[in-house]
């Protein structure tokens, strides 16, 4: 990992998450989908769902697990952005789910990817 900045770590984690989904047969539809109400790191299509994935990365667990950073407020922003995405495509009737990909970098040979499908439900 050459870029040790938080943005560099985030970019690497998002690339790893995209590769993770692709290796399991998903198609990446969007990366860093931005709306006025929030951003979605990855939007992928699987055999039965459109998946909106939040990617979180940390260097170790000193400040807690990466998935702990997906707060209720963040969940609201993600679900609102997801609705905008679905409306823009005319896909309001599609099956969806919200996943978290939590990546912990603890050394070059100790990177851990934790995929949490159905991490949360639609938040109002």
C-alpha positions in Angstrom: 0.0 0.0 0.0 1.9 3.0 -1.3 -0.6 5.8 -0.5 -0.8 5.9 3.3 -3.3 8.8 3.4 -6.9 8.1 4.5 -8.1 8.8 1.0 -5.5 6.3 -0.4 -6.6 3.7 2.1 -10.2 4.3 1.1 -9.5 4.0 -2.6 -7.6 0.7 -2.0 -10.5 -0.6 0.2 -13.1 0.2 -2.5 -11.0 -1.5 -5.2 -10.7 -4.6 -2.9 -14.5 -4.5 -2.3 -15.2 -4.3 -6.0 -12.9 -7.2 -6.7 -14.6 -9.2 -3.8 -18.0 -8.7 -5.4 -16.8 -9.5 -8.9 -15.1 -12.7 -7.8 -18.5 -13.8 -6.5 -20.3 -13.1 -9.8 -21.6 -9.6 -9.1 -21.5 -6.8 -11.7 -20.3 -3.4 -10.6 -22.9 -0.8 -11.7 -21.5 2.3 -10.0 -18.6 3.4 -7.8 -18.8 6.5 -5.6 -22.4 7.3 -6.6 -23.0 10.9 -5.5 -26.3 12.6 -4.8 -27.2 15.8 -3.0 -28.3 13.6 0.0 -25.3 11.2 0.2 -22.9 8.9 -1.5 -22.8 5.2 -2.0 -19.4 3.5 -2.3 -20.5 0.6 -4.5 -23.6 -0.4 -6.3 -23.5 -4.0 -7.6 -26.0 -6.3 -9.2 -26.2 -9.9 -8.2 -28.5 -12.7 -9.3 -31.4 -11.6 -7.2 -30.6 -8.2 -5.7 -29.2 -4.7 -6.3 -26.7 -4.3 -3.5 -25.8 -0.9 -2.1 -22.4 -1.4 -0.3 -20.7 0.8 2.2 -17.0 0.2 2.3 -15.1 1.0 5.6 -11.4 0.5 6.2 -9.1 0.9 9.2 -5.5 0.2 10.0 -6.1 -2.2 12.9 -8.9 -2.2 15.5 -7.5 0.5 17.8 -10.5 2.7 17.2 -13.0 -0.2 16.8 -14.0 -2.3 13.9 -14.6 -0.6 10.6 -18.2 -1.6 10.4 -18.9 0.4 13.6 -18.4 3.6 11.6 -21.7 2.9 9.6 -23.8 4.9 12.0 -27.6 5.3 11.8 -27.1 8.8 10.3 -24.9 7.3 7.6 -27.5 4.6 7.0 -30.1 7.2 6.4 -27.9 9.0 3.8 -27.2 5.7 2.0 -30.8 4.7 1.8 -31.9 8.1 0.5 -29.1 8.0 -2.1 -30.2 4.5 -3.0 -33.8 5.6 -3.6 -32.5 8.3 -5.9 -30.5 5.8 -7.8 -33.4 3.4 -8.1 -35.8 6.2 -9.2 -33.3 7.4 -11.9 -33.2 3.9 -13.4 -36.9 3.2 -13.0 -36.0 0.3 -10.8 -38.2 0.9 -7.8 -39.6 -2.6 -7.9 -36.2 -4.3 -7.7 -35.0 -6.4 -4.8 -32.4 -4.5 -2.9 -30.1 -5.0 0.1 -27.6 -2.9 2.0 -24.2 -4.5 2.7 -21.1 -3.4 4.5 -17.6 -4.4 3.5 -15.3 -3.8 6.4 -11.6 -4.1 5.7 -8.9 -4.1 8.4 -5.3 -3.6 7.3 -3.1 -5.1 9.9 0.0 -5.7 7.8 0.6 -6.8 4.3 -0.3 -10.4 5.0 -3.0 -9.8 7.6 -5.7 -7.9 5.7 -9.1 -9.0 6.7 -12.3 -8.5 4.6 -15.5 -8.9 6.5 -18.6 -8.9 4.2 -21.8 -8.2 6.1 -24.8 -8.8 3.9 -28.1 -7.3 5.0 -26.2 -5.0 7.3 -29.1 -2.7 7.8 -32.7 -2.1 6.5 -34.0 1.0 4.7 -33.8 3.9 7.1 -36.3 6.8 7.1 
